[in-house]
Amino acid sequence: MPRSSYFYQTCPTCGRSLQVRVEYLGREVICRHCRGRLVASDADEVDASACDSEILERANHLLSTAEVQVRNPG
């Protein structure tokens, strides 16, 4: 009998930690505690994409600052 793999996700409605099967990633699930609806997503993936966007935003800022300095030296 195969075992299921799980990850934990916080319900955005009630804040409780939910044990979600990996098979449900990307699908809408219902919290057993409050009946709130959420899309199952792995927190590590969400954090990585947020980190990537922050890095990209910072890089764009530095590039625009460098362009201004090249145009207006001194």
RASUL-V861995 format. One record per residue. N is the residue number from 1. RES is the residue in one letter. PHI is phi in radians with two decimals (none if undefined). Layout:
BEGIN
n=N res=RES phi=PHI
n=N res=RES phi=PHI
END
This chain:
BEGIN
n=1 res=M phi=none
n=2 res=P phi=-1.22
n=3 res=R phi=-1.68
n=4 res=S phi=-1.52
n=5 res=S phi=-1.73
n=6 res=Y phi=-2.23
n=7 res=F phi=-2.36
n=8 res=Y phi=-1.91
n=9 res=Q phi=-2.43
n=10 res=T phi=-1.50
n=11 res=C phi=-1.26
n=12 res=P phi=-1.23
n=13 res=T phi=-1.52
n=14 res=C phi=-1.88
n=15 res=G phi=1.45
n=16 res=R phi=-1.37
n=17 res=S phi=-1.42
n=18 res=L phi=-1.96
n=19 res=Q phi=-1.65
n=20 res=V phi=-2.07
n=21 res=R phi=-1.18
n=22 res=V phi=-1.05
n=23 res=E phi=-1.06
n=24 res=Y phi=-1.62
n=25 res=L phi=-0.96
n=26 res=G phi=1.47
n=27 res=R phi=-1.85
n=28 res=E phi=-1.33
n=29 res=V phi=-2.20
n=30 res=I phi=-2.05
n=31 res=C phi=-1.17
n=32 res=R phi=-1.27
n=33 res=H phi=-1.48
n=34 res=C phi=-2.10
n=35 res=R phi=1.22
n=36 res=G phi=-1.22
n=37 res=R phi=-1.77
n=38 res=L phi=-2.68
n=39 res=V phi=-1.65
n=40 res=A phi=-1.18
n=41 res=S phi=-2.55
n=42 res=D phi=-1.31
n=43 res=A phi=-1.05
n=44 res=D phi=-1.10
n=45 res=E phi=-1.17
n=46 res=V phi=-1.11
n=47 res=D phi=-1.09
n=48 res=A phi=-1.13
n=49 res=S phi=-1.20
n=50 res=A phi=-1.15
n=51 res=C phi=-1.11
n=52 res=D phi=-1.04
n=53 res=S phi=-1.19
n=54 res=E phi=-1.16
n=55 res=I phi=-1.14
n=56 res=L phi=-1.09
n=57 res=E phi=-1.09
n=58 res=R phi=-1.12
n=59 res=A phi=-1.09
n=60 res=N phi=-1.08
n=61 res=H phi=-1.09
n=62 res=L phi=-1.13
n=63 res=L phi=-1.13
n=64 res=S phi=-1.17
n=65 res=T phi=-1.14
n=66 res=A phi=-1.14
n=67 res=E phi=-1.09
n=68 res=V phi=-1.11
n=69 res=Q phi=-1.18
n=70 res=V phi=-1.22
n=71 res=R phi=-1.23
n=72 res=N phi=-2.15
n=73 res=P phi=-1.17
n=74 res=G phi=1.62
END
